[in-house]
Amino acid sequence: MMIRLGMTRGQALLLVLVMALVYIGVISLFATGEAKAEQALSYHEVTVQRGDTIWHLASRYHEKAGMSVSELADAIMEHNELSGALIYPGKNLRIPVES
């Protein structure tokens, strides 16, 4: 028993093909964007001083990174594998900045 969906085999095949092409296009856009973002960044090494916070460092370097303060604060935590925003004097941190 065959259920009809109101389209021919050719139309169904065309629909599947278009959906596959859209999926591939979206995936490639995200992959290309991530690769460019990673390529465009280098790192500035900073030794945490007394009174420094992640937010303070992000405020200082966000223009060089081409990000908002919030985005850079998240990136600093991610690139330095920090589970929280607590940092101590003497710790070396990598600050992602544009090349």
KOLKE-148691 format. One record per residue: x, y, z of N, C-alpha, C, O in turn; chain. Coordinates in nm, 4 decimals, m for minus. Example, Ala and Ser with C-alpha at 12.3 -4.5 7.8 and 13.67 -1.06 7.14 Angstrom:
# KOLKE-148691
<n_c1: 1.3190 n_c2: m0.5690 n_c3: 0.7800 ca_c1: 1.2300 ca_c2: m0.4500 ca_c3: 0.7800 c_c1: 1.3200 c_c2: m0.3300 c_c3: 0.7800 o_c1: 1.4236 o_c2: m0.3319 o_c3: 0.8465 mol: A>
<n_c1: 1.2850 n_c2: m0.2250 n_c3: 0.7080 ca_c1: 1.3670 ca_c2: m0.1060 ca_c3: 0.7140 c_c1: 1.2900 c_c2: 0.0030 c_c3: 0.7870 o_c1: 1.3409 o_c2: 0.1138 o_c3: 0.8039 mol: A>
***
This chain:
# KOLKE-148691
<n_c1: 0.0839 n_c2: m0.1171 n_c3: 0.0000 ca_c1: 0.0000 ca_c2: 0.0000 ca_c3: 0.0000 c_c1: 0.0892 c_c2: 0.1245 c_c3: 0.0000 o_c1: 0.1795 o_c2: 0.1370 o_c3: 0.0827 mol: A>
<n_c1: 0.0636 n_c2: 0.2144 n_c3: m0.0914 ca_c1: 0.1453 ca_c2: 0.3340 ca_c3: m0.1081 c_c1: 0.0660 c_c2: 0.4567 c_c3: m0.0629 o_c1: m0.0511 o_c2: 0.4722 o_c3: m0.0974 mol: A>
<n_c1: 0.1311 n_c2: 0.5433 n_c3: 0.0143 ca_c1: 0.0674 ca_c2: 0.6661 ca_c3: 0.0599 c_c1: 0.1129 c_c2: 0.7794 c_c3: m0.0310 o_c1: 0.2323 o_c2: 0.7966 o_c3: m0.0553 mol: A>
<n_c1: 0.0173 n_c2: 0.8562 n_c3: m0.0808 ca_c1: 0.0504 ca_c2: 0.9677 ca_c3: m0.1690 c_c1: 0.0591 c_c2: 1.0965 c_c3: m0.0885 o_c1: m0.0280 o_c2: 1.1255 o_c3: m0.0065 mol: A>
<n_c1: 0.1626 n_c2: 1.1718 n_c3: m0.1118 ca_c1: 0.1838 ca_c2: 1.2980 ca_c3: m0.0425 c_c1: 0.1528 c_c2: 1.4177 c_c3: m0.1318 o_c1: 0.1768 o_c2: 1.5318 o_c3: m0.0924 mol: A>
<n_c1: 0.1015 n_c2: 1.3938 n_c3: m0.2478 ca_c1: 0.0644 ca_c2: 1.5035 ca_c3: m0.3364 c_c1: 0.1783 c_c2: 1.5530 c_c3: m0.4234 o_c1: 0.1701 o_c2: 1.6626 o_c3: m0.4789 mol: A>
<n_c1: 0.2865 n_c2: 1.4731 n_c3: m0.4368 ca_c1: 0.3946 ca_c2: 1.5124 ca_c3: m0.5259 c_c1: 0.4450 c_c2: 1.3901 c_c3: m0.6008 o_c1: 0.4330 o_c2: 1.2765 o_c3: m0.5548 mol: A>
<n_c1: 0.5005 n_c2: 1.4166 n_c3: m0.7148 ca_c1: 0.5531 ca_c2: 1.3077 ca_c3: m0.7965 c_c1: 0.6900 c_c2: 1.2671 c_c3: m0.7444 o_c1: 0.7481 o_c2: 1.3360 o_c3: m0.6607 mol: A>
<n_c1: 0.7408 n_c2: 1.1562 n_c3: m0.7937 ca_c1: 0.8752 ca_c2: 1.1122 ca_c3: m0.7557 c_c1: 0.9797 c_c2: 1.2169 c_c3: m0.7926 o_c1: 1.0728 o_c2: 1.2427 o_c3: m0.7164 mol: A>
<n_c1: 0.9635 n_c2: 1.2759 n_c3: m0.9084 ca_c1: 1.0572 ca_c2: 1.3791 ca_c3: m0.9541 c_c1: 1.0570 c_c2: 1.5003 c_c3: m0.8619 o_c1: 1.1626 o_c2: 1.5549 o_c3: m0.8298 mol: A>
<n_c1: 0.9374 n_c2: 1.5423 n_c3: m0.8192 ca_c1: 0.9277 ca_c2: 1.6544 ca_c3: m0.7270 c_c1: 0.9899 c_c2: 1.6201 c_c3: m0.5914 o_c1: 1.0583 o_c2: 1.7030 o_c3: m0.5314 mol: A>
<n_c1: 0.9661 n_c2: 1.4991 n_c3: m0.5439 ca_c1: 1.0233 ca_c2: 1.4553 ca_c3: m0.4160 c_c1: 1.1756 c_c2: 1.4510 c_c3: m0.4246 o_c1: 1.2445 o_c2: 1.4936 o_c3: m0.3319 mol: A>
<n_c1: 1.2278 n_c2: 1.4001 n_c3: m0.5351 ca_c1: 1.3723 ca_c2: 1.3936 ca_c3: m0.5550 c_c1: 1.4324 c_c2: 1.5343 c_c3: m0.5592 o_c1: 1.5373 o_c2: 1.5596 o_c3: m0.5000 mol: A>
<n_c1: 1.3657 n_c2: 1.6242 n_c3: m0.6287 ca_c1: 1.4116 ca_c2: 1.7623 ca_c3: m0.6361 c_c1: 1.4107 c_c2: 1.8273 c_c3: m0.4975 o_c1: 1.5044 o_c2: 1.8992 o_c3: m0.4626 mol: A>
<n_c1: 1.3069 n_c2: 1.8030 n_c3: m0.4190 ca_c1: 1.2985 ca_c2: 1.8570 ca_c3: m0.2841 c_c1: 1.4130 c_c2: 1.8059 c_c3: m0.1976 o_c1: 1.4758 o_c2: 1.8837 o_c3: m0.1256 mol: A>
<n_c1: 1.4406 n_c2: 1.6767 n_c3: m0.2039 ca_c1: 1.5503 ca_c2: 1.6188 ca_c3: m0.1259 c_c1: 1.6837 c_c2: 1.6774 c_c3: m0.1704 o_c1: 1.7682 o_c2: 1.7076 o_c3: m0.0861 mol: A>
<n_c1: 1.7045 n_c2: 1.6941 n_c3: m0.2992 ca_c1: 1.8282 ca_c2: 1.7508 ca_c3: m0.3518 c_c1: 1.8476 c_c2: 1.8950 c_c3: m0.3052 o_c1: 1.9574 o_c2: 1.9320 o_c3: m0.2638 mol: A>
<n_c1: 1.7434 n_c2: 1.9759 n_c3: m0.3114 ca_c1: 1.7518 ca_c2: 2.1153 ca_c3: m0.2671 c_c1: 1.7817 c_c2: 2.1214 c_c3: m0.1173 o_c1: 1.8645 o_c2: 2.2016 o_c3: m0.0742 mol: A>
<n_c1: 1.7156 n_c2: 2.0381 n_c3: m0.0381 ca_c1: 1.7393 ca_c2: 2.0368 ca_c3: 0.1063 c_c1: 1.8835 c_c2: 1.9969 c_c3: 0.1374 o_c1: 1.9456 o_c2: 2.0534 o_c3: 0.2274 mol: A>
<n_c1: 1.9365 n_c2: 1.9003 n_c3: 0.0633 ca_c1: 2.0751 ca_c2: 1.8568 ca_c3: 0.0845 c_c1: 2.1727 c_c2: 1.9698 c_c3: 0.0504 o_c1: 2.2695 o_c2: 1.9919 o_c3: 0.1231 mol: A>
<n_c1: 2.1480 n_c2: 2.0401 n_c3: m0.0579 ca_c1: 2.2351 ca_c2: 2.1508 ca_c3: m0.0969 c_c1: 2.2311 c_c2: 2.2643 c_c3: 0.0051 o_c1: 2.3346 o_c2: 2.3232 o_c3: 0.0364 mol: A>
<n_c1: 2.1141 n_c2: 2.2949 n_c3: 0.0564 ca_c1: 2.1021 ca_c2: 2.3985 ca_c3: 0.1589 c_c1: 2.1777 c_c2: 2.3561 c_c3: 0.2842 o_c1: 2.2498 o_c2: 2.4368 o_c3: 0.3428 mol: A>
<n_c1: 2.1624 n_c2: 2.2324 n_c3: 0.3255 ca_c1: 2.2322 ca_c2: 2.1805 ca_c3: 0.4439 c_c1: 2.3839 c_c2: 2.1912 c_c3: 0.4265 o_c1: 2.4537 o_c2: 2.2379 o_c3: 0.5166 mol: A>
<n_c1: 2.4343 n_c2: 2.1484 n_c3: 0.3121 ca_c1: 2.5785 ca_c2: 2.1544 ca_c3: 0.2845 c_c1: 2.6262 c_c2: 2.2995 c_c3: 0.2844 o_c1: 2.7337 o_c2: 2.3295 o_c3: 0.3364 mol: A>
<n_c1: 2.5481 n_c2: 2.3882 n_c3: 0.2270 ca_c1: 2.5850 ca_c2: 2.5294 ca_c3: 0.2230 c_c1: 2.5928 c_c2: 2.5915 c_c3: 0.3613 o_c1: 2.6859 o_c2: 2.6665 o_c3: 0.3909 mol: A>
<n_c1: 2.4966 n_c2: 2.5611 n_c3: 0.4453 ca_c1: 2.4957 ca_c2: 2.6158 ca_c3: 0.5810 c_c1: 2.6142 c_c2: 2.5626 c_c3: 0.6601 o_c1: 2.6811 o_c2: 2.6389 o_c3: 0.7298 mol: A>
<n_c1: 2.6411 n_c2: 2.4335 n_c3: 0.6504 ca_c1: 2.7535 ca_c2: 2.3728 ca_c3: 0.7219 c_c1: 2.8855 c_c2: 2.4353 c_c3: 0.6757 o_c1: 2.9715 o_c2: 2.4659 o_c3: 0.7583 mol: A>
<n_c1: 2.9016 n_c2: 2.4540 n_c3: 0.5464 ca_c1: 3.0279 ca_c2: 2.5101 ca_c3: 0.4965 c_c1: 3.0454 c_c2: 2.6558 c_c3: 0.5388 o_c1: 3.1582 o_c2: 2.6996 o_c3: 0.5616 mol: A>
<n_c1: 2.9369 n_c2: 2.7313 n_c3: 0.5497 ca_c1: 2.9466 ca_c2: 2.8701 ca_c3: 0.5958 c_c1: 2.9956 c_c2: 2.8759 c_c3: 0.7402 o_c1: 3.0823 o_c2: 2.9569 o_c3: 0.7729 mol: A>
<n_c1: 2.9411 n_c2: 2.7910 n_c3: 0.8261 ca_c1: 2.9841 ca_c2: 2.7890 ca_c3: 0.9653 c_c1: 3.1285 c_c2: 2.7425 c_c3: 0.9769 o_c1: 3.2054 o_c2: 2.7995 o_c3: 1.0543 mol: A>
<n_c1: 3.1665 n_c2: 2.6405 n_c3: 0.9019 ca_c1: 3.3033 ca_c2: 2.5888 ca_c3: 0.9092 c_c1: 3.4030 c_c2: 2.6942 c_c3: 0.8604 o_c1: 3.5092 o_c2: 2.7114 o_c3: 0.9202 mol: A>
<n_c1: 3.3695 n_c2: 2.7639 n_c3: 0.7534 ca_c1: 3.4570 ca_c2: 2.8672 ca_c3: 0.6993 c_c1: 3.4697 c_c2: 2.9838 c_c3: 0.7964 o_c1: 3.5794 o_c2: 3.0359 o_c3: 0.8165 mol: A>
<n_c1: 3.3587 n_c2: 3.0253 n_c3: 0.8567 ca_c1: 3.3604 ca_c2: 3.1353 ca_c3: 0.9524 c_c1: 3.4452 c_c2: 3.1038 c_c3: 1.0738 o_c1: 3.5203 o_c2: 3.1895 o_c3: 1.1204 mol: A>
<n_c1: 3.4347 n_c2: 2.9814 n_c3: 1.1265 ca_c1: 3.5149 ca_c2: 2.9421 ca_c3: 1.2417 c_c1: 3.6628 c_c2: 2.9364 c_c3: 1.2065 o_c1: 3.7471 o_c2: 2.9791 o_c3: 1.2854 mol: A>
<n_c1: 3.6947 n_c2: 2.8845 n_c3: 1.0894 ca_c1: 3.8352 ca_c2: 2.8749 ca_c3: 1.0485 c_c1: 3.8954 c_c2: 3.0140 c_c3: 1.0329 o_c1: 4.0090 o_c2: 3.0374 o_c3: 1.0741 mol: A>
<n_c1: 3.8193 n_c2: 3.1074 n_c3: 0.9733 ca_c1: 3.8695 ca_c2: 3.2436 ca_c3: 0.9568 c_c1: 3.8873 c_c2: 3.3107 c_c3: 1.0916 o_c1: 3.9853 o_c2: 3.3821 o_c3: 1.1130 mol: A>
<n_c1: 3.7937 n_c2: 3.2887 n_c3: 1.1825 ca_c1: 3.8042 ca_c2: 3.3491 ca_c3: 1.3155 c_c1: 3.9267 c_c2: 3.2976 c_c3: 1.3891 o_c1: 3.9961 o_c2: 3.3747 o_c3: 1.4553 mol: A>
<n_c1: 3.9539 n_c2: 3.1689 n_c3: 1.3784 ca_c1: 4.0709 ca_c2: 3.1132 ca_c3: 1.4463 c_c1: 4.2003 c_c2: 3.1617 c_c3: 1.3805 o_c1: 4.2984 o_c2: 3.1881 o_c3: 1.4500 mol: A>
<n_c1: 4.2017 n_c2: 3.1737 n_c3: 1.2472 ca_c1: 4.3216 ca_c2: 3.2184 ca_c3: 1.1770 c_c1: 4.3537 c_c2: 3.3636 c_c3: 1.2092 o_c1: 4.4706 o_c2: 3.4007 o_c3: 1.2189 mol: A>
<n_c1: 4.2506 n_c2: 3.4459 n_c3: 1.2259 ca_c1: 4.2704 ca_c2: 3.5887 ca_c3: 1.2426 c_c1: 4.3169 c_c2: 3.6258 c_c3: 1.3834 o_c1: 4.3532 o_c2: 3.7409 o_c3: 1.4078 mol: A>
<n_c1: 4.3163 n_c2: 3.5302 n_c3: 1.4758 ca_c1: 4.3542 ca_c2: 3.5609 ca_c3: 1.6132 c_c1: 4.4974 c_c2: 3.5195 c_c3: 1.6430 o_c1: 4.5444 o_c2: 3.4144 o_c3: 1.5994 mol: A>
<n_c1: 4.5648 n_c2: 3.6044 n_c3: 1.7181 ca_c1: 4.6916 ca_c2: 3.5670 ca_c3: 1.7785 c_c1: 4.6715 c_c2: 3.5919 c_c3: 1.9276 o_c1: 4.5613 o_c2: 3.6265 o_c3: 1.9700 mol: A>
<n_c1: 4.7736 n_c2: 3.5752 n_c3: 2.0052 ca_c1: 4.7562 ca_c2: 3.5875 ca_c3: 2.1498 c_c1: 4.8557 c_c2: 3.6858 c_c3: 2.2089 o_c1: 4.9716 o_c2: 3.6923 o_c3: 2.1680 mol: A>
<n_c1: 4.8081 n_c2: 3.7615 n_c3: 2.3055 ca_c1: 4.8913 ca_c2: 3.8519 ca_c3: 2.3828 c_c1: 4.9045 c_c2: 3.7894 c_c3: 2.5215 o_c1: 4.8041 o_c2: 3.7637 o_c3: 2.5880 mol: A>
<n_c1: 5.0273 n_c2: 3.7650 n_c3: 2.5648 ca_c1: 5.0512 ca_c2: 3.7042 ca_c3: 2.6960 c_c1: 5.0458 c_c2: 3.8122 c_c3: 2.8037 o_c1: 5.1093 o_c2: 3.9168 o_c3: 2.7906 mol: A>
<n_c1: 4.9706 n_c2: 3.7866 n_c3: 2.9088 ca_c1: 4.9547 ca_c2: 3.8809 ca_c3: 3.0184 c_c1: 4.9777 c_c2: 3.8079 c_c3: 3.1499 o_c1: 4.9277 o_c2: 3.6971 o_c3: 3.1695 mol: A>
<n_c1: 5.0529 n_c2: 3.8694 n_c3: 3.2396 ca_c1: 5.0665 ca_c2: 3.8167 ca_c3: 3.3754 c_c1: 4.9697 c_c2: 3.8942 c_c3: 3.4634 o_c1: 4.9764 o_c2: 4.0169 o_c3: 3.4715 mol: A>
<n_c1: 4.8800 n_c2: 3.8224 n_c3: 3.5290 ca_c1: 4.7773 ca_c2: 3.8851 ca_c3: 3.6125 c_c1: 4.8445 c_c2: 3.9622 c_c3: 3.7262 o_c1: 4.9318 o_c2: 3.9102 o_c3: 3.7958 mol: A>
<n_c1: 4.8018 n_c2: 4.0868 n_c3: 3.7431 ca_c1: 4.8502 ca_c2: 4.1738 ca_c3: 3.8504 c_c1: 4.7436 c_c2: 4.1822 c_c3: 3.9598 o_c1: 4.6268 o_c2: 4.1512 o_c3: 3.9366 mol: A>
<n_c1: 4.7848 n_c2: 4.2237 n_c3: 4.0766 ca_c1: 4.6910 ca_c2: 4.2397 ca_c3: 4.1869 c_c1: 4.5797 c_c2: 4.3358 c_c3: 4.1444 o_c1: 4.6076 o_c2: 4.4442 o_c3: 4.0931 mol: A>
<n_c1: 4.4567 n_c2: 4.2974 n_c3: 4.1652 ca_c1: 4.3410 ca_c2: 4.3804 ca_c3: 4.1298 c_c1: 4.2845 c_c2: 4.3521 c_c3: 3.9916 o_c1: 4.1752 o_c2: 4.3988 o_c3: 3.9596 mol: A>
<n_c1: 4.3562 n_c2: 4.2767 n_c3: 3.9086 ca_c1: 4.3058 ca_c2: 4.2422 ca_c3: 3.7750 c_c1: 4.1871 c_c2: 4.1472 c_c3: 3.7862 o_c1: 4.1808 o_c2: 4.0629 o_c3: 3.8757 mol: A>
<n_c1: 4.0944 n_c2: 4.1626 n_c3: 3.6941 ca_c1: 3.9830 ca_c2: 4.0696 ca_c3: 3.6787 c_c1: 3.9720 c_c2: 4.0350 c_c3: 3.5312 o_c1: 4.0289 o_c2: 4.1035 o_c3: 3.4462 mol: A>
<n_c1: 3.8994 n_c2: 3.9297 n_c3: 3.5014 ca_c1: 3.8762 ca_c2: 3.8937 ca_c3: 3.3605 c_c1: 3.8104 c_c2: 4.0117 c_c3: 3.2890 o_c1: 3.8492 o_c2: 4.0468 o_c3: 3.1776 mol: A>
<n_c1: 3.7116 n_c2: 4.0721 n_c3: 3.3529 ca_c1: 3.6396 ca_c2: 4.1833 ca_c3: 3.2916 c_c1: 3.7333 c_c2: 4.3020 c_c3: 3.2675 o_c1: 3.7257 o_c2: 4.3666 o_c3: 3.1630 mol: A>
<n_c1: 3.8203 n_c2: 4.3304 n_c3: 3.3625 ca_c1: 3.9169 ca_c2: 4.4408 ca_c3: 3.3490 c_c1: 4.0094 c_c2: 4.4156 c_c3: 3.2298 o_c1: 4.0330 o_c2: 4.5054 o_c3: 3.1490 mol: A>
<n_c1: 4.0616 n_c2: 4.2929 n_c3: 3.2192 ca_c1: 4.1505 ca_c2: 4.2591 ca_c3: 3.1068 c_c1: 4.0749 c_c2: 4.2666 c_c3: 2.9740 o_c1: 4.1279 o_c2: 4.3156 o_c3: 2.8743 mol: A>
<n_c1: 3.9511 n_c2: 4.2178 n_c3: 2.9737 ca_c1: 3.8703 ca_c2: 4.2229 ca_c3: 2.8512 c_c1: 3.8421 c_c2: 4.3676 c_c3: 2.8121 o_c1: 3.8413 o_c2: 4.4005 o_c3: 2.6935 mol: A>
<n_c1: 3.8188 n_c2: 4.4542 n_c3: 2.9105 ca_c1: 3.7957 ca_c2: 4.5966 ca_c3: 2.8825 c_c1: 3.9197 c_c2: 4.6618 c_c3: 2.8214 o_c1: 3.9095 o_c2: 4.7487 o_c3: 2.7349 mol: A>
<n_c1: 4.0365 n_c2: 4.6183 n_c3: 2.8677 ca_c1: 4.1622 ca_c2: 4.6755 ca_c3: 2.8201 c_c1: 4.1936 c_c2: 4.6319 c_c3: 2.6768 o_c1: 4.2467 o_c2: 4.7112 o_c3: 2.5990 mol: A>
<n_c1: 4.1618 n_c2: 4.5071 n_c3: 2.6405 ca_c1: 4.2056 ca_c2: 4.4512 ca_c3: 2.5120 c_c1: 4.0933 c_c2: 4.4283 c_c3: 2.4100 o_c1: 4.1209 o_c2: 4.3781 o_c3: 2.3011 mol: A>
<n_c1: 3.9687 n_c2: 4.4631 n_c3: 2.4411 ca_c1: 3.8592 ca_c2: 4.4272 ca_c3: 2.3499 c_c1: 3.8706 c_c2: 4.4925 c_c3: 2.2125 o_c1: 3.8290 o_c2: 4.4328 o_c3: 2.1132 mol: A>
<n_c1: 3.9252 n_c2: 4.6121 n_c3: 2.2044 ca_c1: 3.9384 ca_c2: 4.6763 ca_c3: 2.0728 c_c1: 4.0435 c_c2: 4.6054 c_c3: 1.9877 o_c1: 4.0255 o_c2: 4.5893 o_c3: 1.8670 mol: A>
<n_c1: 4.1539 n_c2: 4.5629 n_c3: 2.0509 ca_c1: 4.2573 ca_c2: 4.4888 ca_c3: 1.9776 c_c1: 4.2056 c_c2: 4.3524 c_c3: 1.9322 o_c1: 4.2517 o_c2: 4.2976 o_c3: 1.8321 mol: A>
<n_c1: 4.1097 n_c2: 4.2988 n_c3: 2.0066 ca_c1: 4.0539 ca_c2: 4.1676 ca_c3: 1.9722 c_c1: 3.9405 c_c2: 4.1795 c_c3: 1.8718 o_c1: 3.9024 o_c2: 4.0800 o_c3: 1.8101 mol: A>
<n_c1: 3.8862 n_c2: 4.2987 n_c3: 1.8544 ca_c1: 3.7739 ca_c2: 4.3165 ca_c3: 1.7632 c_c1: 3.6469 c_c2: 4.2523 c_c3: 1.8167 o_c1: 3.5642 o_c2: 4.2040 o_c3: 1.7393 mol: A>
<n_c1: 3.6309 n_c2: 4.2514 n_c3: 1.9486 ca_c1: 3.5150 ca_c2: 4.1898 ca_c3: 2.0134 c_c1: 3.4587 c_c2: 4.2872 c_c3: 2.1163 o_c1: 3.5228 o_c2: 4.3855 o_c3: 2.1535 mol: A>
<n_c1: 3.3374 n_c2: 4.2569 n_c3: 2.1610 ca_c1: 3.2832 ca_c2: 4.3320 ca_c3: 2.2738 c_c1: 3.3548 c_c2: 4.2848 c_c3: 2.3999 o_c1: 3.4203 o_c2: 4.1805 o_c3: 2.3996 mol: A>
<n_c1: 3.3422 n_c2: 4.3613 n_c3: 2.5067 ca_c1: 3.4062 ca_c2: 4.3241 ca_c3: 2.6333 c_c1: 3.3545 c_c2: 4.1882 c_c3: 2.6801 o_c1: 3.4318 o_c2: 4.1036 o_c3: 2.7252 mol: A>
<n_c1: 3.2248 n_c2: 4.1685 n_c3: 2.6690 ca_c1: 3.1638 ca_c2: 4.0421 ca_c3: 2.7119 c_c1: 3.2153 c_c2: 3.9235 c_c3: 2.6295 o_c1: 3.2478 o_c2: 3.8181 o_c3: 2.6841 mol: A>
<n_c1: 3.2222 n_c2: 3.9425 n_c3: 2.4971 ca_c1: 3.2729 ca_c2: 3.8351 ca_c3: 2.4104 c_c1: 3.4180 c_c2: 3.8021 c_c3: 2.4434 o_c1: 3.4558 o_c2: 3.6850 o_c3: 2.4478 mol: A>
<n_c1: 3.4995 n_c2: 3.9051 n_c3: 2.4666 ca_c1: 3.6399 ca_c2: 3.8805 ca_c3: 2.4967 c_c1: 3.6564 c_c2: 3.8151 c_c3: 2.6333 o_c1: 3.7420 o_c2: 3.7282 o_c3: 2.6499 mol: A>
<n_c1: 3.5760 n_c2: 3.8551 n_c3: 2.7310 ca_c1: 3.5830 ca_c2: 3.7907 ca_c3: 2.8629 c_c1: 3.5551 c_c2: 3.6406 c_c3: 2.8493 o_c1: 3.6244 o_c2: 3.5583 o_c3: 2.9091 mol: A>
<n_c1: 3.4540 n_c2: 3.6061 n_c3: 2.7710 ca_c1: 3.4239 ca_c2: 3.4639 ca_c3: 2.7465 c_c1: 3.5398 c_c2: 3.3955 c_c3: 2.6741 o_c1: 3.5764 o_c2: 3.2827 o_c3: 2.7073 mol: A>
<n_c1: 3.5977 n_c2: 3.4644 n_c3: 2.5746 ca_c1: 3.7085 ca_c2: 3.4059 ca_c3: 2.4980 c_c1: 3.8320 c_c2: 3.3853 c_c3: 2.5854 o_c1: 3.9012 o_c2: 3.2844 o_c3: 2.5721 mol: A>
<n_c1: 3.8596 n_c2: 3.4799 n_c3: 2.6740 ca_c1: 3.9746 ca_c2: 3.4650 ca_c3: 2.7647 c_c1: 3.9555 c_c2: 3.3409 c_c3: 2.8506 o_c1: 4.0476 o_c2: 3.2609 o_c3: 2.8667 mol: A>
<n_c1: 3.8363 n_c2: 3.3253 n_c3: 2.9055 ca_c1: 3.8088 ca_c2: 3.2087 ca_c3: 2.9898 c_c1: 3.8201 c_c2: 3.0793 c_c3: 2.9102 o_c1: 3.8748 o_c2: 2.9805 o_c3: 2.9592 mol: A>
<n_c1: 3.7685 n_c2: 3.0796 n_c3: 2.7873 ca_c1: 3.7734 ca_c2: 2.9593 ca_c3: 2.7033 c_c1: 3.9170 c_c2: 2.9247 c_c3: 2.6633 o_c1: 3.9582 o_c2: 2.8094 o_c3: 2.6759 mol: A>
<n_c1: 3.9925 n_c2: 3.0221 n_c3: 2.6158 ca_c1: 4.1283 ca_c2: 2.9965 ca_c3: 2.5662 c_c1: 4.2264 c_c2: 2.9613 c_c3: 2.6769 o_c1: 4.3308 o_c2: 2.9015 o_c3: 2.6514 mol: A>
<n_c1: 4.1923 n_c2: 2.9989 n_c3: 2.8010 ca_c1: 4.2796 ca_c2: 2.9668 ca_c3: 2.9138 c_c1: 4.2228 c_c2: 2.8533 c_c3: 2.9992 o_c1: 4.2738 o_c2: 2.8223 o_c3: 3.1069 mol: A>
<n_c1: 4.1157 n_c2: 2.7925 n_c3: 2.9477 ca_c1: 4.0506 ca_c2: 2.6786 ca_c3: 3.0135 c_c1: 4.0175 c_c2: 2.7085 c_c3: 3.1590 o_c1: 4.0447 o_c2: 2.6283 o_c3: 3.2484 mol: A>
<n_c1: 3.9582 n_c2: 2.8259 n_c3: 3.1811 ca_c1: 3.9161 ca_c2: 2.8655 ca_c3: 3.3151 c_c1: 3.7715 c_c2: 2.8237 c_c3: 3.3362 o_c1: 3.6871 o_c2: 2.8466 o_c3: 3.2496 mol: A>
<n_c1: 3.7425 n_c2: 2.7633 n_c3: 3.4489 ca_c1: 3.6050 ca_c2: 2.7204 ca_c3: 3.4761 c_c1: 3.5240 c_c2: 2.8325 c_c3: 3.5405 o_c1: 3.4011 o_c2: 2.8262 o_c3: 3.5436 mol: A>
<n_c1: 3.5915 n_c2: 2.9344 n_c3: 3.5915 ca_c1: 3.5253 ca_c2: 3.0492 ca_c3: 3.6513 c_c1: 3.6066 c_c2: 3.1741 c_c3: 3.6242 o_c1: 3.7128 o_c2: 3.1686 o_c3: 3.5622 mol: A>
<n_c1: 3.5554 n_c2: 3.2873 n_c3: 3.6715 ca_c1: 3.6205 ca_c2: 3.4149 ca_c3: 3.6423 c_c1: 3.7255 c_c2: 3.4531 c_c3: 3.7465 o_c1: 3.7834 o_c2: 3.5614 o_c3: 3.7380 mol: A>
<n_c1: 3.7510 n_c2: 3.3672 n_c3: 3.8434 ca_c1: 3.8472 ca_c2: 3.3986 ca_c3: 3.9487 c_c1: 3.9898 c_c2: 3.3743 c_c3: 3.8987 o_c1: 4.0235 o_c2: 3.2642 o_c3: 3.8553 mol: A>
<n_c1: 4.0730 n_c2: 3.4790 n_c3: 3.9056 ca_c1: 4.2136 ca_c2: 3.4680 ca_c3: 3.8654 c_c1: 4.3008 c_c2: 3.5236 c_c3: 3.9772 o_c1: 4.2547 o_c2: 3.6032 o_c3: 4.0590 mol: A>
<n_c1: 4.4258 n_c2: 3.4819 n_c3: 3.9807 ca_c1: 4.5178 ca_c2: 3.5208 ca_c3: 4.0876 c_c1: 4.6418 c_c2: 3.5895 c_c3: 4.0302 o_c1: 4.6854 o_c2: 3.5581 o_c3: 3.9194 mol: A>
<n_c1: 4.6981 n_c2: 3.6837 n_c3: 4.1067 ca_c1: 4.8216 ca_c2: 3.7508 ca_c3: 4.0624 c_c1: 4.9314 c_c2: 3.6480 c_c3: 4.0339 o_c1: 4.9480 o_c2: 3.5500 o_c3: 4.1064 mol: A>
<n_c1: 5.0053 n_c2: 3.6735 n_c3: 3.9266 ca_c1: 5.1141 ca_c2: 3.5845 ca_c3: 3.8870 c_c1: 5.0738 c_c2: 3.4839 c_c3: 3.7805 o_c1: 5.1602 o_c2: 3.4260 o_c3: 3.7146 mol: A>
<n_c1: 4.9428 n_c2: 3.4620 n_c3: 3.7623 ca_c1: 4.8963 ca_c2: 3.3673 ca_c3: 3.6596 c_c1: 4.9173 c_c2: 3.4290 c_c3: 3.5222 o_c1: 4.8876 o_c2: 3.5466 o_c3: 3.5009 mol: A>
<n_c1: 4.9683 n_c2: 3.3496 n_c3: 3.4296 ca_c1: 4.9840 ca_c2: 3.3943 ca_c3: 3.2906 c_c1: 4.8589 c_c2: 3.3580 c_c3: 3.2124 o_c1: 4.8119 o_c2: 3.2443 o_c3: 3.2171 mol: A>
<n_c1: 4.8057 n_c2: 3.4560 n_c3: 3.1403 ca_c1: 4.6871 ca_c2: 3.4354 ca_c3: 3.0586 c_c1: 4.7170 c_c2: 3.4719 c_c3: 2.9134 o_c1: 4.7960 o_c2: 3.5619 o_c3: 2.8847 mol: A>
<n_c1: 4.6518 n_c2: 3.3996 n_c3: 2.8235 ca_c1: 4.6583 ca_c2: 3.4330 ca_c3: 2.6806 c_c1: 4.5331 c_c2: 3.5116 c_c3: 2.6459 o_c1: 4.4214 o_c2: 3.4645 o_c3: 2.6675 mol: A>
<n_c1: 4.5517 n_c2: 3.6314 n_c3: 2.5920 ca_c1: 4.4411 ca_c2: 3.7161 ca_c3: 2.5496 c_c1: 4.4339 c_c2: 3.7087 c_c3: 2.3974 o_c1: 4.5279 o_c2: 3.7505 o_c3: 2.3298 mol: A>
<n_c1: 4.3234 n_c2: 3.6562 n_c3: 2.3414 ca_c1: 4.3141 ca_c2: 3.6516 ca_c3: 2.1953 c_c1: 4.2950 c_c2: 3.7926 c_c3: 2.1382 o_c1: 4.2075 o_c2: 3.8673 o_c3: 2.1820 mol: A>
<n_c1: 4.3778 n_c2: 3.8271 n_c3: 2.0407 ca_c1: 4.3698 ca_c2: 3.9573 ca_c3: 1.9731 c_c1: 4.3801 c_c2: 3.9344 c_c3: 1.8222 o_c1: 4.4287 o_c2: 3.8303 o_c3: 1.7781 mol: A>
<n_c1: 4.3349 n_c2: 4.0303 n_c3: 1.7447 ca_c1: 4.3446 ca_c2: 4.0183 ca_c3: 1.5993 c_c1: 4.4896 c_c2: 4.0303 c_c3: 1.5563 o_c1: 4.5672 o_c2: 4.1064 o_c3: 1.6140 mol: A>
<n_c1: 4.5248 n_c2: 3.9536 n_c3: 1.4538 ca_c1: 4.6634 ca_c2: 3.9574 ca_c3: 1.4014 c_c1: 4.6915 c_c2: 4.0840 c_c3: 1.3269 o_c1: 4.8024 o_c2: 4.1029 o_c3: 1.2770 mol: A>
***
